């Protein structure tokens, strides 16, 4: 059976009361309170489970692995707290880094949509994407957005004056990621946070470039790719395998396929 292993996926983490996370992230069920998370992890440990590597989780239900996507600023704090509280090993936790957001500040992905919603600029974004202004379904807007080629996505920040200033405070910077990389896995999460099964030749370039640049900046091999939006197919898996990835983290799980490992959303 294609049952996902105990690899848990997280996005925004509420570390302290004064930390501001816009309501849209709560509405999209993307926020976890760190105290609640630790209670969950403690309950796993009390039941005899153990923190483990991706490989151990695939082979046994007795292990669980933590994965944090998109490189949000608070991920540095959660990395420090996990190390301090549990003294867990490097390969027990994975942080997925979008090179475009954190290193070159070319902001793409759903965070741009959330910005447009928060600042009442969604109409402008929908016009750019040729979506009827009457369309209110965020999921439809999302599906339209992630199917765009990289060159289109990179134009979107120019629609919103001051967006770079706002989003620059949201994502990890180079020194933050270097610190995390000393203790835990770093996974490649591409550069534009789009559906990389589309525009496949551009995806091939994006995967290679983002992997090589991460390796150069962190001075270590990157063996894990986390597919943006979990989107992948056989062609994309082959590209990742050819470029030296050992594991591919997704949402759907294909038994025996290390380039399509499912995760559980908490």
C-alpha positions in Angstrom: 0.0 0.0 0.0 1.2 3.5 -0.7 1.0 4.8 2.8 3.1 7.9 3.6 5.8 7.4 6.1 5.9 9.4 9.3 7.5 12.5 7.7 5.6 15.6 8.9 5.4 18.8 7.0 5.2 22.3 8.5 5.2 25.9 7.2 4.8 28.9 9.6 5.7 28.4 13.3 4.4 30.7 16.0 7.4 31.0 18.4 6.3 33.8 20.7 3.3 36.0 21.3 4.7 39.2 19.8 5.6 37.5 16.5 3.4 38.7 13.7 2.0 36.2 11.2 -0.8 37.6 9.0 -4.3 36.0 9.5 -4.3 34.6 6.0 -1.8 32.0 7.1 -4.0 31.0 9.9 -7.0 30.8 7.6 -5.0 28.5 5.3 -4.1 26.2 8.3 -0.4 26.9 7.8 0.5 28.0 11.4 1.6 25.8 14.3 2.4 27.0 17.8 5.8 25.8 18.9 4.5 24.7 22.3 1.8 22.6 20.7 4.3 21.0 18.4 6.6 20.1 21.3 3.6 18.4 23.0 3.0 16.4 19.9 6.7 15.4 19.6 6.8 14.5 23.3 3.7 12.3 22.9 5.4 10.4 20.1 8.5 9.9 22.2 6.4 8.7 25.1 4.8 6.1 22.9 8.2 4.7 22.0 8.8 6.4 18.7 12.1 8.0 17.8 13.3 10.9 15.7 14.8 9.4 12.6 16.2 9.9 9.1 14.0 9.9 6.0 15.3 6.4 5.2 14.5 5.0 8.6 11.0 6.5 8.4 10.4 4.7 5.1 11.4 1.4 6.6 9.8 1.6 10.0 6.8 3.2 11.7 8.8 3.6 14.9 10.5 6.6 13.5 9.3 10.1 12.6 11.0 12.9 10.7 10.3 16.7 10.7 10.3 18.9 7.6 9.9 22.6 7.4 9.1 24.2 4.0 9.8 27.5 2.3 12.5 29.0 4.6 10.4 31.3 6.7 12.4 33.5 9.1 11.2 31.7 12.2 12.7 28.4 11.1 16.0 29.5 12.5 14.4 29.8 15.9 12.7 26.4 15.7 16.0 24.8 14.5 17.7 26.2 17.6 14.9 25.1 19.9 14.8 21.6 18.5 18.6 21.2 18.9 18.4 22.5 22.5 15.4 20.5 23.6 15.9 17.2 21.9 19.6 17.1 20.8 18.5 15.4 17.6 20.8 14.5 14.8 21.3 16.2 11.5 19.4 13.8 9.4 16.3 13.8 11.6 15.1 17.2 10.4 14.9 18.8 6.9 14.6 22.5 6.1 13.6 23.2 2.5 15.0 26.4 1.0 13.7 28.3 -2.0 16.9 29.9 -3.4 15.0 32.7 -5.1 13.3 34.0 -1.9 16.2 33.6 0.5 19.3 34.3 -1.6 18.4 36.5 -4.6 15.2 38.0 -3.3 13.1 37.2 -6.4 9.9 36.6 -4.5 7.5 34.1 -6.0 4.9 31.5 -4.8 1.7 31.8 -2.8 3.3 34.3 -0.4 2.9 36.8 -3.2 -0.8 36.0 -3.4 -1.2 36.4 0.4 0.6 39.7 0.2 -1.8 40.9 -2.5 -4.8 39.8 -0.3 -3.4 41.5 2.8 -2.8 44.8 0.9 -6.0 44.7 -1.2 -4.1 44.3 -4.4 -5.5 40.9 -5.5 -7.4 42.6 -8.4 -4.1 43.8 -9.9 -2.6 40.3 -9.6 -5.6 38.6 -11.1 -5.5 41.0 -14.0 -1.8 40.2 -14.6 -2.6 36.4 -14.6 -5.7 37.0 -16.8 -8.1 35.7 -14.1 -11.6 37.3 -14.0 -11.9 39.8 -11.2 -15.1 38.0 -10.2 -13.1 34.8 -9.3 -12.8 34.5 -5.5 -11.5 30.9 -5.2 -7.9 31.2 -3.9 -7.2 27.6 -4.9 -8.0 28.4 -8.5 -5.8 31.5 -8.4 -3.1 29.3 -6.9 -3.3 26.7 -9.7 -3.1 29.5 -12.3 -0.1 31.0 -10.6 2.0 27.9 -10.2 1.6 26.9 -13.8 3.3 30.1 -15.0 6.8 29.9 -16.4 9.6 31.4 -14.3 10.0 34.6 -16.3 6.4 35.5 -15.7 6.5 34.8 -12.0 9.6 37.0 -11.6 7.6 39.9 -13.0 4.9 39.8 -10.3 6.8 41.6 -7.5 7.1 44.6 -9.8 3.3 45.0 -9.6 3.5 45.9 -6.0 5.5 48.9 -4.9 7.4 48.1 -1.7 6.7 44.4 -1.8 10.4 43.5 -1.6 10.7 45.4 1.7 7.8 43.5 3.2 8.8 40.0 2.1 12.5 40.5 2.9 11.5 40.2 6.5 9.7 37.0 6.0 12.4 34.6 4.7 15.7 33.3 6.0 18.8 35.0 4.8 22.1 33.4 3.8 23.7 33.5 7.3 20.5 32.0 8.9 20.6 29.1 6.4 24.3 28.5 7.0 23.6 28.2 10.7 20.8 25.8 10.2 22.9 23.7 7.8 25.4 23.1 10.5 22.9 21.1 12.5 20.2 19.8 10.1 19.5 18.7 6.5 19.0 21.4 3.9 16.8 20.5 0.9 16.5 22.2 -2.4 13.0 23.8 -3.0 13.7 25.3 -6.4 13.8 29.0 -7.2 10.3 30.1 -8.2 8.0 27.8 -6.2 5.9 26.7 -9.1 4.7 23.4 -10.6 7.9 22.1 -12.1 6.1 19.4 -14.1 5.2 22.4 -16.4 7.7 24.0 -18.7 9.9 21.0 -18.1 13.1 22.2 -19.8 13.0 25.4 -17.7 12.5 23.1 -14.7 15.6 21.1 -15.6 17.6 24.3 -15.6 16.0 25.6 -12.4 16.7 22.3 -10.5 20.3 22.2 -11.6 21.0 25.9 -10.9 19.3 26.0 -7.5 21.1 22.8 -6.4 24.5 24.0 -7.5 24.0 27.4 -5.9 22.9 26.0 -2.6 25.8 23.7 -2.6 28.2 26.5 -3.3 26.8 28.8 -0.6 26.6 26.1 2.1 29.7 24.2 1.0 27.9 20.8 1.2 26.2 18.4 -1.0 22.4 18.7 -1.3 20.8 15.3 -1.7 17.1 16.1 -1.0 14.6 18.0 -3.2 11.3 19.1 -1.9 9.0 19.5 -4.9 7.2 22.9 -4.8 3.4 22.3 -4.1 4.4 18.5 -4.1 4.1 18.5 -7.9 6.2 15.8 -9.6 6.0 13.1 -12.3 8.4 10.5 -13.7 10.1 13.0 -16.0 10.8 15.4 -13.2 12.0 12.5 -10.9 14.4 11.4 -13.6 15.8 14.9 -13.9 16.3 15.0 -10.1 17.9 11.6 -10.1 20.3 12.6 -12.9 21.3 15.7 -10.9 22.3 13.7 -7.9 19.3 13.9 -5.6 18.8 10.8 -3.4 15.4 11.7 -2.0 12.4 13.6 -3.3 9.8 14.8 -0.8 6.2 15.2 -2.1 2.6 14.8 -0.8 1.6 11.6 -2.7 3.7 8.6 -1.9 4.9 5.9 -4.3 6.0 2.8 -2.5 9.7 2.0 -3.3 10.3 5.3 -5.1 12.8 7.4 -3.2 12.1 10.3 -5.6 8.4 10.4 -4.6 8.2 10.2 -0.8 4.9 11.3 0.7 4.6 13.4 3.8 1.9 14.0 6.3 0.3 17.4 6.9 -0.4 18.1 10.5 
